[in-house]
Amino acid sequence: MRTKDLSYWLFLAPVLLALTLVVIVPMLLGVYYSFTTWNGINTGEFVGFQNYIDLFHDQRFLDSLWFTTKFSVVSVILINVIGLSLALLVTGRVRSSKLLRTTFFMPNLIGGLILGFIWQFIFIKVFASVGEIIGMESLQGWLSTTDTGFWGLVILMSWQMAGYIMVIYIAYLEGMPKELLEASEIDGASSFQRFRFVVFPLVAPAFTVSMFLTLSNTFKLYDQNLSLTGGGPYNSTEMVAMEIFKTAFMQNAFAYAQAKAVIFFIIVAIIALVQVYLNKRKEVEM
């Protein structure tokens, strides 16, 4: 037992060391710097909670937090609905199922910056051209307003992540006992009833995983926000990650930006943990 214990910790040591040096130590240093006037080079003087007090009076930060929250709620719902729908499609009696799985998953392999530029071209050039041809003014001037910028980001994020979430749902759908579906079919259950009372409860654990991943990814979004809208017009589509970056590297207020990052981390952690807790409870009830 002692030999096993020693070998266990020896194999685990590199990972723990890397985690400590790359994640835990920088995070603790960041929390410390948020109580100072750190400028990226010198620590400066200790100012206590002043940075935290200032950020709650920072309207730009609060606006970006509200925009990020709205974006996350809408994106999480759409990504999971589309992901589950695609999973049901490719696990059904459809030919070329493997080809469809590959096709739906491919957007997730493209980098966020590249995706942003691709969709920027689609929204600005393609939408405008189609709008001119069919005479729809609503398709022209996309990304030039807050609403079109918001929905542009939602469409981009849903298109990118739906295939990834689809894979998670596929794993649970293919792991379902076929006997239950066959029994419900023999009992005369309709397709909707089979989904509602048999499939849905069995894939409930997938919702916990998918919700956690989509929540954390949408809240932390930066690359796509930078390349698609750049926070415009007039910072109205600026998300929290971008706002923190600009505070640090454009205003040179590193300590203030770090305080924002700490608050942002706490908010995302609380939301994610509450979501996991509530979903786990519902899994038991189902």
Secondary structure, 3 states (H helix, E strand, C coil): CHHHHHHHHHHHHHHHHHHHHHHHHHHHHHHHHCCECCCCCCCCCECCCHHHHHHCCCHHHHHHHHHHHHHHHHHHHHHHHHHHHHHHHHCCCCCCHHHHHHHHHHHHHCCHHHHHHHHHHHHHHHHHHHHHHHCCHHHCCCCCCHHHHHHHHHHHHHHHHHHHHHHHHHHHHHCCCHHHHHHHHHCCCCHHHHHHHHHHHHCHHHHHHHHHHHHHHHHCCCHHHHHHCCCCCCCCCCCHHHHHHHHHHCCCCHHHHHHHHHHHHHHHHHHHHHHHHHHHHHHHHC
